[in-house]
Amino acid sequence: MCLSHCGLQPPGAFCGTCPKAEVLKDPKKHLAAFDKAVIDKQSKNYPLTKCPVGGDELGKGDMGEPENMVIAGRLTRLCCGLCVKDVNKDPAKFIAKVDAARKAGTD
């Protein structure tokens, strides 16, 4: 997927409608667009119902709506913003949990 426009290129690639210079000029804008596209696409079939950090049910109880985080082109849903710091410490650990659940088709 292109970082902002076409959706035809692999993550991090640049297409004719999204020149590299434009992305480098305002990377936050383009990364936000990329994150939104990942969330929109992957949320439909997100494999976990529990937070990969704390194990709490996503969207249940007093935690409110899940916190969406995109890591290495993959959506990771957390029960709350407090779990973000744990994911930032060891992102590969939590990507592996999401990938394993997706591969297994279950929590």
N, C-alpha and C positions, 0 to 999 in steps of 0.2 A: 504494500500500500504506500502510495506517495505520502509525504508528510502532511499534505494539506488538501490537495484537489482531486486528482483523478481516481485514486484507489486501484490503479492498475500495476503499480510498481511494488516490489517487496519493501518491507519496513526499512526506512533509512535511505531508500533510493530517491532519485529526483527525476521528475518527468518534464516534458516541455512546458507544461502550464505552471510548473512550480520550480523555477530555476534555482540552482544551488545558492547563488548570490542573494536571492530573496529570502531564502530560509536562514542563511547565515546573518542577514541583517536583523531579523527579528525571530530568533529561534523559539522563544517562549510562545509566541502566537502559533507557530506551526506545530510545536510539540503539544500544545493544548488541543489543537484540531486533531492531531494524531490520536491522543488519548481519548478524546470524545468518540472518534470513529471506532477505536478498539472496544470501548465500553458499550457502544451501541450494538456492535456486531456480536461480541462474546457474552453479553449479559443474557441473551435469549437462551443459551444452552450452558449457562454457568453450572459446573458440576457439583459444587459444594453447597450445603444448606447450613453448615456451621463455620464459624470463624476459624481459619487455619492457625491463628495465634492462640486465642483463649478457649476455643471450643464452644462458645455461645451460639445459639441459634441466630441466624442472620435475620434481621428485621423483626425480631420478637422481643418482648419485654420492654424494659425502659431504655434500651440502647438506641432506639429509633431506627432510621433507615441505615443500611450498611454503608460503609465508607468504601468507595471504589478507588483502587490504586492500580495503575498500569506499570508493570515491571517487565522489561525486555519484551514488549509487545504482547503481554498477556495480562488479562484482567485478574486481579486478586481482590476479593471482597472481604472486608474486615467488619467486625461487629461495631467498632467505634474508632474514633480518631486516636485514642490512646494506644491502639495496637500498631499504629504506623511506625513508631520508633523501633519496635521489635523487628518489623519487616525490614526497615532500613539498616539494621545491624547485620542481618543475614538474609538478603533477598532470595538467594538461591534455594535456601531451605523451604521457603514458602511457595516459590515457583514450582518446586518439585512436588509439593503437596497438591497443588492445583493440577499439574500435569498428570500425576498418578491417578487422581480422581477422574480426570477426563478420559484417560486411557481405560480405566476400569468401568467407567460409566456410573459410578456411585460415589458417595461420601467415603 
